[in-house]
Amino acid sequence: MHENGNLTTQIAMNILLVEHDENHAKLLTQVLAEYFPMSSIEFCQTNEELRIALNTGILYDLALCEVELRDGLIFEIFQESLPSFPVVFMSAYDKYWSQAMAYNAIDYLRKPIGKEEVNRVLEKYEALKLHFLKRFSAENNSRITKSAFQKDRLIAKKGTNYYVVSTKDIAFIYTESRIVFLIDRTGERYTVERSLSELEIELPSRDFFRVNRKFIVHIDAILSFKPSFKGKIALELLHLAKAEVSISQENAAQFKKWIEE
């Protein structure tokens, strides 16, 4: 275990190391093995090897990646398969820094890199992971508290009449021109005198997801979804078969996790 003694360093991790220089790869492997002694390190030297590694289904916790590989820039692969894990990029040049930031970069190291720099970036990774673990724990506690207030029905309006709509019968809710509309499974449209932010809290989180500023959708109303431009996800919804509702790149990972729960 690393001398900082953090519990997180004792957990087995899957680490991806992409480096064409064998001497540098040996240094990085040594430092990683000392810092995370129970972890598995997948080593790649080319973009083609990286493409294969990303298609194995392994969930990587961290990646250290050289930008310039023998068969091209690493961004070519990350454009095809956006990394869902944090990445430390490495290069002898500063010119790739801004590009790297688009691919979950937590740091950018200039070569040549020493052991102290690698340890520093690993400590940074540990600090970030600890921060998010604490946030996740706090959010879970908050979610448990909120569940007591979650509703199984809503009051909706159509014309001058009010109706009770069960949450299981809601397809999606959206806002347009500051009016909140509810579409049920049959395609009937109602208005709701609540904001999307209020409804996001009150609707069962297992069944509903706030996909963007304008839409909250029920899982059963999602007909299909597919990757879209710049890491976004496009949804095809019940009663909106010809329209696509987009999920931002920032919310894409959370959406994938929610839909598999």
N, C-alpha and C positions, 0 to 999 in steps of 0.2 A: 504493500500500500504506500502511496506517496506520503511524504512527511507532513502534508497539511492535515491528514487524518480525516478528511471529509468522508462521510458514508457513501456519497455518490461515486467516489473513486473505487469502491469495493464492488460495484455492480458490473457484471460482465457486459461489455459493449461491443458493437460491431463498428469497426472503424475502416474507412475507405482511404487508402493511400495511393495517390496517382503521381508518379514521379519517374522520369526517364533516366535521371542520373543515379547510377547505382551507389556511389559513395554517399550522396545526399540521402538516398532511400535508406541506407544502413543507419545513418545518424537518426533519422526520423523514427525508424522502427525501434531503435534502442530507447529513445526518449519515451515513445508511446508505451512500450512494454514496461518501462519503469513506472510510469505515471498510472497506467491502467493495466496492472499485471494479469487480470482475469479476462482480458478482452481478446477478441479475434480481429486480426488485421488482414483485409483484402488488398493485395498489391496489384496495381496496374501500371503499365508503362506507355500504353498507347490509347488513342481514342477508341479503337476497335475493342480492346480489352475492357475499357470502361463501359462501352455499350453492352457488352455481355454481362458484366457485373451488375449493372443497373436492371437487367432483365431477369435476374435470378430470383427475385422476390424477397431478397434479404432486406430487412429494415435497418438502414445504417443510422447510427447515432451522431456521427461526426465524419467529415472528410477533410483531408489535407491534399490540395490539388495544385500541381504545376500547371500554369496557363498554357505554355508552349510545349506541345508534345511532338513526337517524331512525325505524326501523320496529321498535324493541324492543331488549331487552337481548341482548347477544351470546351469553349462556349458552343462549338458546333454540336456537341453531344447534349449539353445542358439546354440548348434551344429545343431539341427533340424531346427531352425528358427533364422537366424542371425539377431540380433537387428539392426534396421535402425535408432535408436535414441541413444543419448548419455547415458551412464550408469555410475553410481557411485557404485562401488562394496564395500562391507563391510564384514569383517571377523575378527575373533580373532587371525588369523594366517597370517604370511607373505608369506607362501608357495604357495598361489594361485595367487600371484601378476602377475607373468609373463603370466599365462593362461588368466587372466582377460583382459590383454592388447589387446588380439585378438578380443574382443567383444565390440568395441566402448567405451572402458573405458576412462573417463576423470579424474577419481581419484579413489584411493583405500584407504579406511578408516579402521584403526585398531580399533577394539572394546576393551574396552568400548568407546563409542563416546559421546561427550558432545554437547550441543547446539551450542557452538562457532564453533566447527569443521563443523557442518552441515551448519551453516550460511556461513562459509568460502567457502565451496564447491559450495554452491548456488551462491555466488558472482562470483566464477570462471566460473560457467556455464553462468551467465549473461554476463560476459565480453567476453566469447567466442561467444555467440550468437550475441552480438552487433558487434563484429568484422566481422562475416560472413554476417550479414545484410548489413553492409557498403560495403563489397566486392561484394555482390550480386547486390547492387544498382549501383556500379561502373561498374560491368560487363554488366548490362542491358543497361547502357548508351553507353558502348563500342559496344555492339551488335547492337544497333540502328544505330550507326555510321557506323559499318561494313556492315549493310544491304544495304547501298547505293552502296557498291562496289561488292555485290554478283552477280554472273553471272548466266544467264539462258542457256548458251551454252559454250562448250569448243572446242578447236581445238585438234583433235586427229590424230594419224598417223598409217597407215597400209601399210606396204611395203614402197614404195616411195611416196605414195599419202597421202594427208592431207584431213581430213573430219571435218565437223562441226557437233558436237553431242549435242543435246539438253540435259540439265541436267535431265529432266523428263524421258529420255530414258536410263539413266545410271543405271545399277544394283549395281555395286560396283567398287571400285578402290583399287588396292593393289600394293605393292612393292615387288620385288623379284630380288635378285642380283643387287640391286641399280637401277633397271629399274622400272618405274611406268606404270602399265597396267590398262586399262579401259575395263570393260566388260559391254556391253549394254544388254538391255532386251532380245534380240534375241540370246545372247550368243557369239556375235562377239567380238573379242579381238583386242584392239588398244594399242598403247603406247602414253603416254602423257609426254611432255617435261616440267613438273612441279613437284615440290616436294609435298608430302602429306601434309606437314605443310602449304604450300601456298594454296593448294586446300581446306583444312579444313576451311580456312578463307573465301575463295571465293565462295564455294558452299552454297546453301540455308540451313541454320541451322535447319529449320523446317523439311526438307526432308532427310538430310544427318547426319550421326553420325560417329565420329572417334572411332571405337570400340577398337582399340589397335594400336601398332606402325605400323602395316602393312596394316590395312584395314580401308577404309571409305565405309560405306554402305548406300544405299538408303532404306528408310523405306519399300517401296513396294517390295524390293528384299528379305526381311526377311520372310521366309516360316514359321518358328517356332523358339522358344527359350525355354530353360529349365535350371533349376539350375544345376550347375556342381561342381566340386571338390573345397573345401575351399571357398565357397561363390561366385565362378565365375558363369558366364552365358554362355552357349554354344548356338550359333546361327546355324541354318540351312538356307543356302542362295540359292536363285535361281541360277541354273547352277553349284552349289556346293553341291548338295543334299546329297552326301555321305561324305562330309567333314564338320567338325565343326570349326567355328571361335569363339574363346573365348574372353569374356569381363572380365577384372580383377575385383576382389572384390571391389577395390577402385572406379571403374567406373560403377559398377552394379546399384547403386542407381540412378545415373545421367541418365543412360540408361533407366531405368524404368520410370523415370519422363518424359524424352524426348518422349518415345514411346506412352505415354498417352496424349500428348499435342494436 
